[in-house]
């Protein structure tokens, strides 16, 4: 029995009413997020198997019809259940509403993989309340793996608890990262950091989906992740997964990750200081 279901059975005091209302919203929102992610996943699978219509948002950044169809399905469910909530979504931007609740949606994280026929992509949905991450759903579409978390209640994969690794040192760690879309022009292209960490750890992967990178850290499949110049919808859900799985999430400077952060380091906690030290050395070398 969920703890808020216990409250439903008793007459709440005046002090308990706000907590009860909050828990009720979060409980309903969790169900809506899971249903939305699974529906979006079905849409993405259909488009993936059918073929793609692609257009570019930038020289490298692209969008497919699948992104748009997936986002429409997710937003329909969210706005149908919570018409007063704010929503920040990758393709349609942010709704102009006055609400402490903010949904952050990536309808297709890993679009480049998707467009090239590489079956590694996800739906990512997070809900924030007054800037605090409250729930997360990341759905690995082609593996049919559903990662979920609610603040203070742990992280789960297909309903089973998950935890970060216990790898104690960077030299034994398997890491993952990504590269910014403007890497052809920007000096902040992550190549210096990639080389430095490749020489210090057991290995570095490049998967192509920030949401799945973070989910893999949460599930104990990888020991750490770093990346720069992302968008809030890339990180919001995955960051909560890592935290609820017992890991540590910060900016590359070691500060708390802002609610809508764009630069991130996420680890099992044990290798965090070493990883930050390497990143700091790269910044210093750049002047």
Secondary structure, 3 states (H helix, E strand, C coil): CCHHHHHHCCCCCCCHHHHHHHHHHHHHHHHHHHHHHHHHHHHHHHHHHHCCCEEECCCCCEEEHHHHHHHHHHHHHHHHHCCCCEEEECCCEECCCCCCEEEEEEEEECHHHHHCCCCCCEEEEEEEECCEEEEEEEEECCCCEEEEEECCCCEEECCEEECCCCCCCHHHCEEEECCCCCCCCCCCCCHHHHHHHHCCCCEEECCCCHHHHHHHHHCCCCCEEEECCCCHHHHHHHHHHHHHCCCEEECCCCCECCCCCCCEEEECCCCHHHHHHHHHHHHHHHC
